[in-house]
Amino acid sequence: MKLASLKNGSRDGQLVVVSRDLKKAVAVPHLAATLQYALDHWSSLAPALAEVYQGLNQGSVQNEFVFDEADCESPLPRAYQWADGSAYVNHVELVRRARNSEMPPSFWTDPLMYQGGSDDFIGPRDQIEVVSEDYGIDFEGEVAVITGDVPMACTPEQAASQIRLVMLVNDVSLRGLIPNELAKGFGFFQSKPASAFSPVAVTPDELGQHWHDAKLHLPLVSHLNGKLFGKPNAGVDMTFNFGQLVAHAAKTRNLGAGAIIGSGTVSNKQGTDYGTSIDEGGVGYSCIAEVRMIETIRDGKPATAFMKFGDRIRIEVLDEQGQSVFGAIDQQVVAYQPGR
């Protein structure tokens, strides 16, 4: 089943069921006006929503309309919880190597995770507004899950059973602000502006063979200014699966329905010390920072610039037939103008 939230002037958008090929949609106000309502009543509403989905794919649903990804909010335009992990330890290792800092062994056994701002996500086609290019604007291509109610101190297996939906993320990062924030010893906040999620959120069963071991086993494809930047497989080199990440978030607290847990930047080692770029015949990367880290390790300093105003990033996942699974996050960086 595929679900989306259309912009309708409200804070939470209008829930729609989307066809498998992302060409058609239908609103379901008689079942749920918003995705959060559907998640709050998942056990009773999911079968009915799945029936609508089946009918939509078979062409037997009335009031269907053409689905346009540009009309979408993020599936949850705001959420009660947004916690982002760092499941691809290769990414963390690169960061520390570039700083000549040894990585603690515990990073391989205990996930990193930060709590992000979740009151105001931006849509998958919305502009990324930033005050200054000096902030070091970067994209981060990730996968995320939306949970049902997760009990405190649950096992990873129990946590995995509460994964309701899967989607993609552009976890925008302002690299120039990160060092000073981390130096205070209290984590990210200003350096992590509003994130954007894919137009469509997908139930794990819809992913078929590509969802197993609580991981998405498909390449995450990123294009920066129209040029292929990365296509690492999200199921490769993922040290902690989503069951483990959700359980980590729930170690000392319950998670409410609609909690979003992110994977962190998708990163593949590719049989090397730190991966290989597309230009060098590899699968590339899911953020600019990794390229800069490799340049620093190799050459002593970075050469690739962070994003500038006018730059565009596109992030999506394609199946074997080249069909977009979640729709595309496609965003342009622009200068923030108060009151616009």
Secondary structure, 3 states (H helix, E strand, C coil): CEEEEECCCCCCCEEEEECCCCCEEEECCCCCCCHHHHHHCHHHHHHHHHHHHHHHHHCCCCCCEECCHHHECCCCCCCCCEEEECCCHHHHHHHHHHCCCCCCHHHHCCCCEEECCCCCCECCCCCEEECCHHHCEECCEEEEEEECCECCCCCHHHHHCCEEEEEEEECCEECCCHHHHHHCCCCCCCCCCCCEECCCEECHHHHHHHEECCEECCECEEEECCEEEECCECCCCCCCCHHHHHHHHCCCCCECCCCEEECCCCCCCCCCCCCCCCCCCCCECCCHHHHHHHHHHHHCCCCCCCECCCCEEEEECECCCCCECCCCEEEEEEECCCCC
